[in-house]
Amino acid sequence: MDAKGTLGGLFSQILQGEDIVRERAIKFLSTKLKTLPEEVLTKEVEELVLTESKKVLEDVTGEEFVLFMKILSGLKSLQTVSGRQQLVELVAEQADLEQTFNPSDPDCVDRLLQCTRQAVPLFSKNVHSTRFVTYFCEHVLPNLSSLTTPVEGLDIQLEVLKLLAEMSSFCGDMEKLESNLKKLFDKLLEYMPLPPEEAENGENAGNEEPKLQFSYVECLLYSFHQLGRKLPDFLTAKLNTEKVKDFKIRLQYFARGLQVYIRQLRLALQGKTGEALKTEENKIKVVALKITNNINVLIKDLFHIPPSYKSTVTLSWKPVQKSEAGQKRASEDAASDLPTKKAPAGPKRDARQIYNPPSGKYSSNLGNFSYEQRGGFRGGRGRGWGGRGNRTRGRIY
């Protein structure tokens, strides 16, 4: 009967009421708004919701922030490009991208990831992720190994790389593109080992082969591939000859290990269909095959002279879109001949350097594939995301 009056009363309770009243009012708002018909939730009413929500977002907990982003994302008036851009700016403000990033502060890391996860679905070819990608390249990647998180059992480094990979597809013109691409390239090199040195007898000098971390490399290689499109001569004109030669050696070694792994996965999944593919073990193998196929396609692009950035792959944890199904089949076909090839007789120098993963341990380097299933980086009251009794800066953090 009186939507504006009712909403005004609800927001008054959210801004001034006791904790239990505030909590109930927010939850009521988040469930009720999406059920209202268009004649009630008019443009004028939606503008009121946006204006009042901005006031609330000046001091919210992590969980409240997530609820309000769902509320605002559902408003019809914010479904436009300009509306989505407004939401991205709201998230960027909450993420505090102007502040110094502290990788050793779990709450600082938690806040950035939570905010970024809310921003990712908003990005598109018209709503760019440039500001977030720049921040990740300049402040997060150099501190990747120092990141801490309050979420137990979470591979925080992999989560960061996944978010960067998803955002890289929608990055616009970047001010310091070459510098940030160099940071991304250097981080990629850390996960692309050199072949082990050989002893005088031709055997490996070390006791163990380097570990190939496929999940990390998929994310980094994909991000590099996306940003590299904007500076296609990076590998040929921006790096010295020795650096490029070193990178090619690493790519070749990784590619050989990748082919062995793909062969083992294909053989392990051969003949399995329907229910057989739904077991936990086989699900892991299927995802592993997606990862390795993606890396295989992207590496082949970089071996072109000059390097090509034309291939399109779907990140292993994302659903395949119909328009990309043909490309996915093509990428899988690119490696489909591997199991049928027979090795020539006699020892071969390269064969000694091929990474051979332990049989049956397909999940050892795959990490956590679906951060959505973890329930998010929830910041509750008293969890460090601030609380209404700790308004030191008028913000949640």
Summary of the structure (lengths in Angstrom):
residues: 397
radius of gyration: 24.4
end to end distance: 37.8
largest distance: 87.5
contacts: 1165
relative contact order: 0.11
helix: 59%
strand: 1%
